[in-house]
Amino acid sequence: FLSSISAMIDKTVLTNGVSKGSVLFWFFFFLMSIYFVVCMIRNKKIEFKNLKTNYWVIFIGLSIFLADLFYYQAVAIEGVYLSMISIIRKLSSFLSVVLAGFFLKEDNLIKKILILLLMFVGLAIIIFL
């Protein structure tokens, strides 16, 4: 429910002349602010020296940046249905489930894949009907 409201706000903001870069900046600014508050509440120390040796953190950050940039570009296109964009965005978890099952030997992989297939069926219904 909240993701569809967020998509409608994104669509409204992007079609009223605000650039994709500005929306992306503010998204990451608020994300960083929330993370900072959580770290302060949990009294957790942020160690930047581990960033030099842990390349996965940089890779994940760049992946999130690119995914959101492509999402905002898709939302900014005139005539695009938000229902299809939000389902495609949620279906991106398919890759995560498959990779986690393959590399991390996750439990209940069959059940998760069946749920994702059900999401694909929903997407097909939206596209073709």
Backbone hydrogen bonds, N-H to C=O, Kabsch-Sander energy under -0.5 kcal/mol:
donor,donor_aa,acceptor,acceptor_aa,energy
5,I,1,F,-1.7
6,S,2,L,-2.5
7,A,3,S,-2.2
8,M,4,S,-2.0
9,I,5,I,-2.3
10,D,6,S,-2.7
11,K,7,A,-2.5
12,T,8,M,-2.3
13,V,9,I,-2.7
14,L,10,D,-2.7
15,T,11,K,-2.0
16,N,12,T,-0.7
16,N,13,V,-0.7
17,G,14,L,-0.8
18,V,13,V,-1.4
23,V,19,S,-1.9
24,L,20,K,-2.4
25,F,21,G,-2.5
26,W,22,S,-2.5
27,F,23,V,-2.2
28,F,24,L,-2.3
29,F,25,F,-2.5
30,F,26,W,-2.5
31,L,27,F,-2.2
32,M,28,F,-2.6
33,S,29,F,-2.2
34,I,30,F,-2.5
35,Y,31,L,-2.3
36,F,32,M,-2.4
37,V,33,S,-2.3
38,V,34,I,-2.4
39,C,35,Y,-2.3
40,M,36,F,-2.2
41,I,37,V,-2.5
42,R,38,V,-2.5
44,K,39,C,-2.6
47,E,45,K,-0.7
48,F,46,I,-0.7
50,N,47,E,-0.5
51,L,48,F,-0.9
52,K,49,K,-0.8
53,T,50,N,-0.5
54,N,50,N,-2.0
55,Y,53,T,-1.0
57,V,54,N,-0.8
58,I,54,N,-0.7
59,F,55,Y,-2.3
60,I,56,W,-2.8
61,G,57,V,-2.2
62,L,58,I,-2.4
63,S,59,F,-2.2
64,I,60,I,-2.4
65,F,61,G,-2.2
66,L,62,L,-2.7
67,A,63,S,-2.6
68,D,64,I,-2.3
69,L,65,F,-2.2
70,F,66,L,-2.6
71,Y,67,A,-2.0
72,Y,68,D,-2.7
73,Q,69,L,-2.0
74,A,70,F,-2.1
75,V,71,Y,-2.5
76,A,72,Y,-1.8
77,I,73,Q,-0.6
77,I,74,A,-0.8
80,V,77,I,-1.2
85,I,81,Y,-1.7
86,S,82,L,-2.6
87,I,83,S,-1.6
88,I,84,M,-2.5
89,R,85,I,-2.4
90,K,86,S,-1.9
91,L,87,I,-2.1
92,S,88,I,-0.6
92,S,89,R,-0.7
93,S,90,K,-1.4
94,F,91,L,-2.1
95,L,92,S,-0.7
96,S,92,S,-0.9
97,V,93,S,-2.7
98,V,94,F,-2.5
99,L,95,L,-2.7
100,A,96,S,-2.5
101,G,97,V,-2.3
102,F,98,V,-2.1
103,F,99,L,-3.1
104,L,99,L,-0.5
104,L,100,A,-1.7
106,E,100,A,-0.7
112,K,108,N,-1.9
113,I,109,L,-2.4
114,L,110,I,-2.2
115,I,111,K,-1.9
116,L,112,K,-2.1
117,L,113,I,-2.3
118,L,114,L,-1.8
119,M,115,I,-1.6
120,F,116,L,-2.0
121,V,117,L,-2.0
122,G,118,L,-1.9
123,L,119,M,-2.2
124,A,120,F,-2.4
125,I,121,V,-2.2
126,I,122,G,-2.1
127,I,123,L,-2.4
128,F,124,A,-2.7
129,L,125,I,-1.5
